[in-house]
């Protein structure tokens, strides 16, 4: 007979706890003591390794001098970091424990890539630098929420500004050029036999969308590896697999001629549902609440694959820059309409080329995003480009070769058992002209993580992660 009062008491206690947690999060946000850092990347850019190493470096803190250009560490004000319970119980946890184990094992192995939304929270404790703040309190804490999400989801956001027929025409235009032209042929052949004005049946819609999905997957897979692919959930469906929300594809038809109940009209309706229930929901639930954004890019792979792939990568980066709600968020607007005010583009795997090429990597990436980055900067968004290595797997060796001093890299190429010394080639600092790809000029190899000896340093080596941290968090740790 006492079950109901206890239940009510427990329920009331849960509500109080939840209300206290919500109030605490709101106060942290108002005091600028919570940062939501969103991390995404183009196809196979090393997102999981980046997040894992970033967390590892923060947990290690000032130990062994690993973050010399992270100002809060350099000034001796960094007191420590630790992982804490994540705020959103409905989002999968980023499994740092598993990923760091892969890198710290003997031999090391790259962790398995993530393909959905995940999150992890860190508490960072430091001493304030300002005279007023330092007198009010000897130390303070910020919560850093790192949100890992697929680049495909970010590339979906421009769909909100298109209708079905505009999007269809864009896809068909892209399919007129290599490498999409050949990969799309089975799907395009099927469409040529399909009357878009015929009465829609589920089997007809399913077959057309399946062939379109096969085409997108072929574009993403090695060795093609394109990144400008929409809709993103066709590639990473999750619990939406086989639902009507993912059962549509571009159709050759005008909006005026599409009849009610026809294939074209039903697919247009499903496209609009996808925008509202998938894309807009992601924007409202997650993207609009991010404070800082980092986008990872594998420039070396783009150069290896030639002008068509490189152009596709450039298109993706420009599309990404259009998504941001530009403008510096004020203290009040942060409570209700948070906006990204710092955006970092990173060329990953910088250690796969010699150290003297890192500057060219940064300049090339900067040129790829320059026009839209200038617009963002005009509206108060800080945009930066960097070349980094989340985990260093090679070393640069300078040697004499035929009377010249050349920079080589020593490491274990992917799939090989032994380390080799090789000349990786040079990175152009400007976007290459079409003739620059002739003669297989670009042939950059990927490397395995270095086997860690029993006496090896227990801190993962990196390149410029401290600079990335300072750009993304430095102003919050003053």
Backbone torsions as a table, in degrees:
resi	resn	phi	psi	omega
1	UNK	NA	-15.8	178.9
2	UNK	-93.1	4.1	-177.1
3	UNK	-64.4	-43.3	-175.7
4	UNK	-64.3	-47.9	177.1
5	UNK	-59.7	-40.5	178.8
6	UNK	-63.2	-40.6	179.1
7	UNK	-62.4	-43.5	179.8
8	UNK	-64.4	-39.8	179.2
9	UNK	-63.6	-43.8	179.2
10	UNK	-65.0	-41.1	179.4
11	UNK	-62.6	-44.9	179.0
12	UNK	-61.6	-41.9	178.2
13	UNK	-61.6	-39.9	178.3
14	UNK	-63.9	-40.5	179.6
15	UNK	-64.8	-41.0	178.7
16	UNK	-63.7	-43.8	178.8
17	UNK	-60.9	-43.9	-179.2
18	UNK	-66.1	-41.0	179.1
19	UNK	-64.7	-40.1	178.7
20	UNK	-63.5	-41.7	179.7
21	UNK	-64.2	-42.7	179.7
22	UNK	-64.1	-41.0	179.0
23	UNK	-65.4	-39.7	178.5
24	UNK	-62.7	-44.2	178.4
25	UNK	-61.9	-40.0	-179.4
26	UNK	-65.7	-41.4	178.9
27	UNK	-66.5	-40.2	177.0
28	UNK	-61.4	-39.1	-179.7
29	UNK	-67.5	-44.3	-179.7
30	UNK	-63.4	-35.7	-179.9
31	UNK	-85.7	5.1	-179.4
32	UNK	63.7	35.2	-177.4
33	UNK	-108.7	16.3	172.8
34	UNK	-136.8	134.1	179.5
35	UNK	-125.7	127.9	177.1
36	UNK	-105.5	104.9	-177.1
37	UNK	-99.0	117.2	179.7
38	UNK	-95.9	132.9	-178.7
39	UNK	-124.1	123.9	175.5
40	UNK	-142.2	173.7	-178.0
41	UNK	-160.2	156.3	172.7
42	UNK	-73.8	173.2	-170.5
43	UNK	-47.8	117.5	173.7
44	UNK	57.3	43.7	-179.3
45	UNK	-88.9	-4.0	177.4
46	UNK	93.7	36.7	-175.8
47	UNK	-64.7	-45.4	-178.0
48	UNK	-63.6	-42.5	178.7
49	UNK	-64.3	-41.1	-179.7
50	UNK	-60.7	-51.2	-177.2
51	UNK	-63.2	-42.2	-179.8
52	UNK	-60.6	-46.4	-179.5
53	UNK	-67.8	-38.3	178.9
54	UNK	-60.3	-46.0	178.1
55	UNK	-63.3	-44.7	-179.8
56	UNK	-57.2	-45.1	-178.6
57	UNK	-64.7	-38.6	178.5
58	UNK	-68.1	-39.8	179.0
59	UNK	-66.5	-33.6	177.8
60	UNK	-74.3	-28.1	176.7
61	UNK	61.7	-128.8	-175.6
62	UNK	-87.0	1.0	-176.7
63	UNK	-61.0	134.5	173.1
64	UNK	61.1	19.9	173.6
65	UNK	63.2	36.7	-173.4
66	UNK	-83.5	-10.2	-177.2
67	UNK	-131.8	60.6	-173.4
68	UNK	-66.0	-24.4	-177.0
69	UNK	-105.0	12.4	171.0
70	UNK	-91.3	107.3	-165.0
71	UNK	-56.6	-41.5	-177.8
72	UNK	-62.7	-30.1	175.7
73	UNK	-78.0	-45.6	-178.3
74	UNK	-59.8	-32.3	-179.1
75	UNK	-87.1	0.7	178.2
76	UNK	74.5	19.6	-177.9
77	UNK	-97.7	-9.7	-178.9
78	UNK	-76.3	123.5	-176.6
79	UNK	-105.9	-14.4	177.1
80	UNK	144.9	167.2	177.3
81	UNK	-145.0	151.9	175.4
82	UNK	-152.5	153.9	174.8
83	UNK	-78.3	141.5	178.7
84	UNK	-131.8	175.4	-178.0
85	UNK	-59.6	133.1	-179.0
86	UNK	-72.7	150.7	-173.2
87	UNK	-75.6	-30.2	-173.4
88	UNK	-108.3	108.5	-176.9
89	UNK	-76.7	-9.7	-179.6
90	UNK	-90.0	-3.8	-179.7
91	UNK	-107.3	140.2	179.2
92	UNK	-60.7	146.5	178.2
93	UNK	-79.1	138.7	171.3
94	UNK	-74.9	117.0	-171.3
95	UNK	-83.3	71.6	178.3
96	UNK	-57.2	-38.2	-176.7
97	UNK	-60.2	-39.7	179.1
98	UNK	-74.5	-40.6	-174.7
99	UNK	-69.7	-40.2	-179.7
100	UNK	-69.7	-29.9	178.8
101	UNK	-63.9	-39.4	177.4
102	UNK	-59.2	-41.5	-177.5
103	UNK	-76.0	-27.9	-177.3
104	UNK	-92.8	-7.7	-180.0
105	UNK	-66.3	168.3	176.7
106	UNK	-123.5	103.8	1.7
107	UNK	-81.1	162.7	178.9
108	UNK	-72.3	155.9	175.7
109	UNK	-145.3	144.7	176.4
110	UNK	-66.0	135.7	178.9
111	UNK	-67.5	155.4	179.2
112	UNK	-66.4	137.9	-177.9
113	UNK	-68.4	146.6	174.7
114	UNK	-89.3	154.3	-178.1
115	UNK	-136.9	23.6	178.3
116	UNK	-150.4	-167.7	-179.8
117	UNK	-85.7	130.9	176.5
118	UNK	-147.6	167.0	-171.5
119	UNK	-151.2	151.8	172.8
120	UNK	-149.0	144.6	-179.9
121	UNK	-115.8	136.4	173.5
122	UNK	-119.7	142.2	169.3
123	UNK	-100.3	126.3	-178.9
124	UNK	-116.0	122.3	-178.3
125	UNK	-108.6	136.1	-176.6
126	UNK	-155.3	165.3	174.6
127	UNK	-95.2	128.9	178.8
128	UNK	-63.5	152.4	-178.3
129	UNK	-96.7	-28.9	-178.4
130	UNK	-68.8	149.1	-177.2
131	UNK	-62.3	-43.6	-178.3
132	UNK	-66.6	-48.5	-179.0
133	UNK	-62.1	-42.2	-177.0
134	UNK	-67.8	-28.0	177.3
135	UNK	-77.6	-32.6	-179.4
136	UNK	-72.5	-36.2	-179.4
137	UNK	-152.6	143.6	-178.1
138	UNK	-77.7	-23.8	177.8
139	UNK	-154.0	160.1	178.5
140	UNK	-144.8	167.3	-176.2
141	UNK	-131.0	136.9	168.6
142	UNK	-116.6	152.5	174.6
143	UNK	-102.4	126.7	177.7
144	UNK	-107.7	113.1	174.6
145	UNK	-97.1	116.7	178.2
146	UNK	-100.8	119.7	-178.5
147	UNK	-110.9	121.2	-178.9
148	UNK	-101.6	120.3	178.3
149	UNK	-143.0	153.5	-175.7
150	UNK	-67.0	143.3	176.4
151	UNK	-60.7	-28.6	179.3
152	UNK	-59.6	-34.1	-179.4
153	UNK	-68.8	-37.0	177.9
154	UNK	-66.9	-38.0	-179.5
155	UNK	-72.1	-12.0	176.4
156	UNK	-78.0	-24.3	-172.7
157	UNK	-57.9	-35.7	177.5
158	UNK	-61.5	-17.9	177.6
159	UNK	-61.3	-25.2	-179.7
160	UNK	-63.3	-21.0	179.3
161	UNK	-99.5	10.5	-178.4
162	UNK	-126.3	151.3	167.9
163	UNK	-96.3	174.4	-173.5
164	UNK	-59.3	-40.6	-173.9
165	UNK	-76.4	-33.5	172.9
166	UNK	-63.9	-45.5	179.2
167	UNK	-62.9	-42.1	179.2
168	UNK	-59.1	-45.6	-179.2
169	UNK	-63.4	-37.2	178.3
170	UNK	-64.2	-43.8	179.5
171	UNK	-63.0	-44.4	-179.8
172	UNK	-64.5	-35.7	176.3
173	UNK	-63.4	-42.8	178.7
174	UNK	-63.3	-33.6	-177.0
175	UNK	-75.2	-2.9	176.5
176	UNK	-82.5	-7.1	-175.6
177	UNK	-123.1	151.8	175.9
178	UNK	-67.7	149.7	-0.3
179	UNK	-88.4	-2.4	-177.8
180	UNK	-64.1	-33.1	-173.1
181	UNK	-53.5	-51.2	-178.6
182	UNK	-73.3	-38.6	-177.8
183	UNK	-66.7	-29.7	-177.1
184	UNK	-84.9	-6.6	-170.3
185	UNK	-57.7	-45.5	178.4
186	UNK	-58.7	-41.2	178.3
187	UNK	-68.3	-44.0	-179.8
188	UNK	-65.4	-37.0	176.5
189	UNK	-61.8	-41.2	178.8
190	UNK	-64.3	-43.1	179.3
191	UNK	-62.1	-33.4	-179.4
192	UNK	-64.7	-21.4	178.8
193	UNK	-100.1	0.6	-177.2
194	UNK	-106.1	125.2	177.9
195	UNK	-82.9	113.3	-177.1
196	UNK	-66.4	-14.6	-178.7
197	UNK	-96.7	-1.8	178.1
198	UNK	-71.3	160.9	-179.5
199	UNK	-63.5	133.8	-175.9
200	UNK	-77.3	132.6	172.2
201	UNK	-127.0	148.7	-173.7
202	UNK	-58.6	-40.9	-179.8
203	UNK	-61.8	-39.2	179.3
204	UNK	-65.8	-45.0	179.6
205	UNK	-64.7	-40.4	-177.1
206	UNK	-65.7	-41.6	-178.4
207	UNK	-65.8	-43.6	-179.9
208	UNK	-64.9	-42.6	-178.9
209	UNK	-70.3	-31.6	178.0
210	UNK	-65.2	-42.9	178.9
211	UNK	-66.3	-36.6	176.9
212	UNK	-66.2	-41.6	177.9
213	UNK	-63.3	-42.0	176.7
214	UNK	-59.0	-39.3	178.1
215	UNK	-63.0	-46.2	179.0
216	UNK	-62.1	-42.1	179.4
217	UNK	-64.6	-38.2	177.2
218	UNK	-64.8	-35.4	177.0
219	UNK	-66.6	-34.6	-177.3
220	UNK	-80.1	-35.0	-173.6
221	UNK	-67.6	156.6	171.1
222	UNK	-66.5	146.1	4.2
223	UNK	-91.9	7.0	-176.4
224	UNK	-74.7	-63.7	172.3
225	UNK	65.4	43.0	175.4
226	UNK	-73.5	161.2	-178.4
227	UNK	-121.8	-25.0	-178.8
228	UNK	-84.0	83.5	-173.5
229	UNK	-132.6	123.9	179.4
230	UNK	-133.4	147.6	-3.2
231	UNK	-78.4	145.1	-174.7
232	UNK	-64.9	-32.6	-177.8
233	UNK	-73.1	-13.4	172.1
234	UNK	-66.8	-28.4	179.8
235	UNK	-88.3	-33.7	179.6
236	UNK	-130.1	77.7	-171.0
237	UNK	-73.0	-33.1	-176.4
238	UNK	57.9	-133.0	-177.8
239	UNK	-78.6	1.3	176.6
240	UNK	-90.2	-1.8	-177.8
241	UNK	-56.3	133.0	177.5
242	UNK	68.1	12.1	176.3
243	UNK	-88.1	158.0	176.4
244	UNK	-57.7	-24.9	178.7
245	UNK	-61.5	-25.0	179.1
246	UNK	-112.3	23.4	-179.1
247	UNK	-116.8	71.5	174.8
248	UNK	-158.7	171.0	176.5
249	UNK	-163.0	165.4	176.9
250	UNK	-58.7	145.4	-178.3
251	UNK	-133.5	141.3	175.3
252	UNK	-83.6	97.0	-178.1
253	UNK	-168.1	150.9	176.6
254	UNK	-92.6	156.9	-179.1
255	UNK	-63.5	-33.6	-177.0
256	UNK	-69.6	-33.3	-174.5
257	UNK	-88.9	-13.0	-178.1
258	UNK	-69.6	118.6	-178.3
259	UNK	-89.8	153.8	177.5
260	UNK	-59.3	132.6	178.9
261	UNK	83.6	-3.2	-179.5
262	UNK	-80.6	166.3	177.3
263	UNK	-55.3	-47.2	-177.6
264	UNK	-62.8	-43.3	-176.9
265	UNK	-68.6	-42.0	179.8
266	UNK	-66.1	-40.5	178.2
267	UNK	-65.9	-36.4	176.9
268	UNK	-63.9	-40.0	178.6
269	UNK	-65.2	-40.1	179.8
270	UNK	-69.4	-34.4	175.0
271	UNK	-61.3	-44.8	179.0
272	UNK	-65.1	-37.2	176.9
273	UNK	-65.0	-40.1	177.4
274	UNK	-60.4	-44.5	179.2
275	UNK	-60.0	-45.2	-175.1
276	UNK	-75.3	-43.1	-170.3
277	UNK	-92.8	-16.6	179.8
278	UNK	-115.8	-58.9	-174.8
279	UNK	-69.5	-52.2	-178.4
280	UNK	-65.8	-34.0	178.5
281	UNK	-64.3	-41.8	176.4
282	UNK	-61.2	-41.5	179.6
283	UNK	-63.0	-47.7	-175.3
284	UNK	-71.3	-40.4	-174.9
285	UNK	-80.9	-28.3	-171.7
286	UNK	-131.0	-62.8	-169.5
287	UNK	-58.0	-41.0	-177.2
288	UNK	-69.5	-9.3	-178.9
289	UNK	-104.7	1.5	178.9
290	UNK	-75.2	144.3	176.1
291	UNK	-98.5	-39.9	-177.9
292	UNK	-133.4	147.1	-177.8
293	UNK	-132.8	135.5	172.2
294	UNK	-124.4	135.0	-179.7
295	UNK	-120.2	122.7	-177.4
296	UNK	-96.9	139.6	-176.5
297	UNK	-135.3	131.3	174.5
298	UNK	-94.5	85.5	-178.9
299	UNK	-62.8	-36.1	-176.4
300	UNK	-62.5	-41.6	178.3
301	UNK	-66.4	-37.4	177.8
302	UNK	-62.4	-41.1	178.1
303	UNK	-68.3	-40.5	-179.7
304	UNK	-57.6	-38.1	-168.8
305	UNK	-87.7	-5.7	172.2
306	UNK	102.4	177.6	-170.8
307	UNK	-64.0	-35.6	-178.5
308	UNK	-66.3	-44.9	179.1
309	UNK	-66.8	-40.3	-179.4
310	UNK	-64.1	-40.0	177.3
311	UNK	-63.8	-37.8	178.1
312	UNK	-64.7	-40.0	177.7
313	UNK	-63.9	-42.2	178.1
314	UNK	-62.4	-40.4	178.1
315	UNK	-61.3	-41.6	179.9
316	UNK	-62.5	-44.7	-178.6
317	UNK	-64.3	-40.5	178.9
318	UNK	-67.7	-37.3	177.2
319	UNK	-64.7	-39.9	179.3
320	UNK	-61.5	-42.8	-176.9
321	UNK	-64.9	-25.4	179.8
322	UNK	-73.3	-14.7	-172.4
323	UNK	-79.5	-18.4	-166.4
324	UNK	-84.4	140.6	175.4
325	UNK	-80.1	92.5	-172.2
326	UNK	-66.7	150.9	175.8
327	UNK	121.1	141.9	-179.1
328	UNK	-74.4	129.6	-179.4
329	UNK	-77.1	129.9	175.4
330	UNK	-80.6	172.2	-178.8
331	UNK	-60.7	-43.1	-178.8
332	UNK	-69.8	-46.3	-176.9
333	UNK	-66.5	-23.2	177.3
334	UNK	-61.8	-30.0	-177.9
335	UNK	-71.2	-32.2	-172.4
336	UNK	-118.8	-30.3	-179.3
337	UNK	-137.3	70.0	179.0
338	UNK	-60.4	146.1	179.4
339	UNK	-137.6	148.1	177.9
340	UNK	-69.8	123.9	179.4
341	UNK	-115.8	-3.8	173.0
342	UNK	-137.4	132.0	-175.9
343	UNK	-132.4	123.6	-177.4
344	UNK	-119.2	123.1	171.9
345	UNK	-100.2	129.8	-174.7
346	UNK	-124.4	126.8	168.6
347	UNK	-86.0	114.4	-174.8
348	UNK	-87.5	172.4	175.7
349	UNK	59.6	37.2	-179.4
350	UNK	-62.4	-24.8	-180.0
351	UNK	-72.2	-8.8	179.5
352	UNK	-79.0	-6.2	171.2
353	UNK	-125.3	166.9	-178.3
354	UNK	-67.0	155.1	-175.3
355	UNK	-59.0	-30.7	-178.1
356	UNK	-73.1	-2.8	179.0
357	UNK	-101.5	-5.9	-175.3
358	UNK	-65.1	-37.0	177.7
359	UNK	-61.4	-40.4	177.9
360	UNK	-65.2	-36.1	177.1
361	UNK	-59.8	-45.6	-180.0
362	UNK	-64.0	-43.8	-177.9
363	UNK	-67.3	-37.1	179.0
364	UNK	-65.3	-45.3	179.5
365	UNK	-64.1	-39.8	179.0
366	UNK	-61.4	-38.5	178.7
367	UNK	-67.3	-33.6	-178.4
368	UNK	-67.0	-29.3	-177.3
369	UNK	-111.6	8.7	-166.5
370	UNK	-58.3	-49.9	-173.1
371	UNK	-62.0	-50.5	-178.7
372	UNK	-72.2	-30.5	177.4
373	UNK	-65.4	-38.4	177.6
374	UNK	-63.3	-38.1	178.4
375	UNK	-65.9	-42.7	178.7
376	UNK	-62.4	-42.9	-180.0
377	UNK	-62.4	-36.5	178.3
378	UNK	-59.5	-34.2	-178.9
379	UNK	-92.0	9.4	172.5
380	UNK	99.1	1.6	178.1
381	UNK	-85.8	130.7	175.6
382	UNK	-85.1	121.5	-179.3
383	UNK	-118.9	132.6	-179.0
384	UNK	-136.7	153.0	173.4
385	UNK	-124.0	143.5	179.9
386	UNK	-144.5	157.9	169.6
387	UNK	-113.3	122.1	-175.6
388	UNK	-134.1	168.9	166.3
389	UNK	-130.0	115.8	-178.7
390	UNK	-62.2	-42.2	175.1
391	UNK	-137.3	118.1	-177.1
392	UNK	-72.5	127.5	-178.5
393	UNK	-120.6	4.1	178.8
394	UNK	-139.2	176.7	169.7
395	UNK	-137.3	147.5	177.8
396	UNK	-84.9	133.1	179.3
397	UNK	-127.3	124.2	178.9
398	UNK	-97.2	125.8	-178.1
399	UNK	-138.4	158.1	173.1
400	UNK	-79.1	134.0	177.3
401	UNK	-145.1	112.4	-179.4
402	UNK	52.6	45.3	175.6
403	UNK	81.7	2.6	-179.9
404	UNK	-120.1	148.2	174.3
405	UNK	-90.4	114.0	-177.1
406	UNK	-116.0	150.5	178.1
407	UNK	-98.4	119.4	178.9
408	UNK	-108.1	167.4	170.5
409	UNK	-121.1	142.9	175.5
410	UNK	-114.3	125.5	179.1
411	UNK	-172.8	-179.6	-178.6
412	UNK	-103.6	104.7	-179.6
413	UNK	-59.2	152.7	-177.9
414	UNK	-55.9	128.1	178.1
415	UNK	88.0	-2.9	-179.8
416	UNK	-106.6	157.5	-176.7
417	UNK	-92.8	-26.7	-174.3
418	UNK	-115.7	153.2	174.6
419	UNK	-75.0	151.0	178.2
420	UNK	-133.8	161.7	174.1
421	UNK	-109.4	123.7	-177.2
422	UNK	-144.3	159.0	176.5
423	UNK	-97.3	109.6	-171.7
424	UNK	-78.0	-14.2	-177.4
425	UNK	98.9	-179.0	-174.1
426	UNK	-112.3	149.0	177.7
427	UNK	-95.6	128.7	175.4
428	UNK	-71.1	142.6	178.7
429	UNK	-88.7	-9.0	175.5
430	UNK	-120.9	159.4	178.1
431	UNK	-61.7	121.7	-173.8
432	UNK	-65.0	146.0	171.9
433	UNK	-75.3	160.2	-177.2
434	UNK	-53.8	-37.1	-177.6
435	UNK	-69.7	-16.7	-177.7
436	UNK	-67.2	-20.8	-178.8
437	UNK	-86.5	-5.9	-179.6
438	UNK	-70.3	145.1	178.1
439	UNK	76.9	21.3	177.9
440	UNK	51.4	51.3	-178.6
441	UNK	-63.2	-36.1	-176.3
442	UNK	-105.2	121.5	179.4
443	UNK	-150.3	68.3	-176.9
444	UNK	-86.6	131.7	-178.3
445	UNK	-90.2	155.9	170.7
446	UNK	-96.5	152.7	-175.6
447	UNK	-124.0	150.4	173.5
448	UNK	-80.8	156.5	174.0
449	UNK	-63.3	148.1	-177.4
450	UNK	-71.7	140.3	177.3
451	UNK	-66.4	125.1	-175.5
452	UNK	-91.9	122.8	178.4
453	UNK	-74.6	165.9	-177.2
454	UNK	-63.9	-25.4	-179.4
455	UNK	-102.5	12.8	-178.1
456	UNK	-69.8	156.3	176.5
457	UNK	-58.2	139.3	-178.0
458	UNK	-89.0	11.8	173.9
459	UNK	-109.6	128.2	-179.2
460	UNK	-65.6	131.0	178.2
461	UNK	-73.8	145.8	-178.7
462	UNK	-144.3	170.7	172.3
463	UNK	-126.0	113.4	170.5
464	UNK	68.2	17.1	171.6
465	UNK	-64.5	-29.7	177.7
466	UNK	-66.7	-36.9	176.0
467	UNK	-66.4	-40.0	177.6
468	UNK	-62.8	-44.3	178.4
469	UNK	-62.0	-40.5	-178.8
470	UNK	-66.2	-38.5	178.2
471	UNK	-67.3	-43.4	-174.0
472	UNK	-78.6	-31.2	-172.2
473	UNK	-126.3	-12.5	-171.5
474	UNK	-53.8	-41.3	-177.6
475	UNK	-70.5	-19.4	179.2
476	UNK	-86.7	-9.2	-174.5
477	UNK	-115.3	33.6	-179.9
478	UNK	-102.6	NA	NA
